């Protein structure tokens, strides 16, 4: 038995190792199923997907779209953190604010976020603003 074997067994017993093992197992099942049982037009094997990623990223327009998406994601994240901190501290530190606004916050929290998306699109339009607003609502009221 080599000295690395106990470390490997310890890794497999840890939650991190179990997660990595489950992900690897799912990729193996996906690869086998996509190669022998499922039509490749319906589901491509992960090996083919990973080898084609460079072609996708070299496609005209994809890098710009990714930059825009990451910008919108960063703005939504920053806004949701700021709004969440301000409202959380205000409601958490003041008993009157907690009694007054907590039922409203819980009511909005119980509302499925996807039902609010059409309202954001109607109000902000089909652009970056509606995506950022939807991202802020997801950051502030995470889906369960």
C-alpha positions in Angstrom: 0.0 0.0 0.0 1.4 3.4 -1.0 1.3 6.4 1.2 -1.1 8.1 -1.2 -3.7 5.4 -0.7 -4.9 6.4 2.8 -5.2 10.0 1.6 -7.3 8.8 -1.4 -9.6 6.8 0.9 -9.9 9.8 3.2 -10.9 12.0 0.2 -13.5 9.5 -0.8 -15.0 9.6 2.7 -15.2 13.4 2.8 -18.3 15.2 1.4 -16.1 16.9 -1.2 -14.9 13.6 -2.4 -18.4 12.2 -2.5 -19.6 15.2 -4.5 -16.8 14.9 -7.0 -17.4 11.1 -7.3 -21.1 11.7 -8.0 -20.3 14.3 -10.7 -17.8 11.9 -12.3 -20.3 9.1 -12.2 -23.0 11.3 -13.8 -20.6 12.3 -16.6 -19.7 8.6 -17.2 -23.4 7.7 -17.4 -24.0 10.6 -19.7 -21.1 9.6 -22.0 -22.2 5.9 -22.2 -25.9 6.7 -22.7 -25.1 9.3 -25.4 -22.8 7.0 -27.3 -24.8 3.8 -27.3 -28.5 4.4 -26.4 -29.6 7.9 -27.2 -29.7 9.6 -30.6 -26.7 11.9 -30.9 -29.0 14.6 -32.5 -30.9 14.6 -29.2 -28.0 14.3 -26.7 -24.3 14.7 -27.4 -21.7 12.9 -25.3 -19.8 15.2 -22.9 -16.5 14.5 -24.7 -17.9 16.0 -27.9 -19.4 18.9 -26.0 -16.1 19.8 -24.3 -14.1 19.5 -27.6 -16.6 21.8 -29.3 -16.4 24.5 -26.7 -13.5 26.3 -28.4 -15.5 26.5 -31.6 -18.4 28.0 -29.7 -16.3 30.6 -28.0 -14.7 31.6 -31.3 -18.1 32.2 -33.0 -18.7 35.8 -33.8 -20.8 37.5 -31.2 -20.4 35.0 -28.4 -17.6 36.7 -26.5 -19.5 40.0 -26.5 -22.7 38.3 -25.4 -20.7 36.6 -22.5 -19.2 39.9 -21.5 -22.6 41.5 -21.4 -24.1 38.6 -19.4 -21.3 38.7 -16.8 -21.7 42.5 -16.5 -25.4 42.2 -15.9 -24.8 39.4 -13.4 -22.2 41.5 -11.5 -24.5 44.5 -11.4 -27.4 42.4 -10.2 -25.2 40.8 -7.6 -23.8 44.1 -6.2 -27.3 45.7 -6.1 -28.9 42.7 -4.4 -26.1 42.6 -1.8 -26.5 46.3 -1.1 -30.3 46.2 -1.0 -30.3 43.1 1.1 -27.8 44.5 3.6 -29.7 47.8 4.0 -33.1 46.3 4.3 -31.8 43.4 6.5 -30.1 45.7 8.9 -33.0 48.1 9.0 -35.6 45.3 9.7 -33.3 43.3 12.0 -32.2 46.1 14.2 -35.5 47.9 14.7 -38.3 46.0 16.4 -41.0 48.4 14.9 -39.6 47.8 11.4 -39.5 44.1 12.0 -43.1 44.0 13.1 -44.2 46.3 10.3 -42.2 45.0 7.3 -41.5 41.3 8.0 -45.0 40.1 7.0 -44.6 42.0 3.6 -41.1 40.5 3.1 -42.4 37.0 3.9 -45.3 37.5 1.5 -43.0 38.5 -1.3 -40.5 35.7 -0.4 -43.3 33.2 -0.8 -44.1 34.4 -4.3 -42.5 32.4 -7.1 -39.9 34.6 -8.8 -40.8 33.4 -12.3 -44.3 35.0 -11.9 -42.6 38.4 -11.4 -40.5 38.2 -14.6 -43.3 39.4 -17.0 -43.8 42.4 -14.8 -40.1 43.3 -15.0 -40.3 42.9 -18.8 -43.4 45.1 -19.0 -41.9 47.8 -16.8 -38.2 47.7 -17.9 -38.5 46.3 -21.4 -36.5 43.5 -23.1 -33.0 44.7 -22.2 -30.4 44.8 -19.6 -32.6 46.6 -17.1 -35.2 43.8 -16.8 -32.5 41.1 -16.6 -30.7 43.1 -13.8 -34.0 43.7 -12.0 -34.8 40.0 -12.2 -31.3 39.1 -11.0 -31.7 41.5 -8.0 -35.1 40.0 -7.1 -33.5 36.5 -7.2 -30.6 37.7 -5.1 -32.8 39.4 -2.6 -35.5 36.7 -2.5 -33.7 33.4 -3.4 -35.9 30.6 -4.8 -36.4 27.7 -2.6 
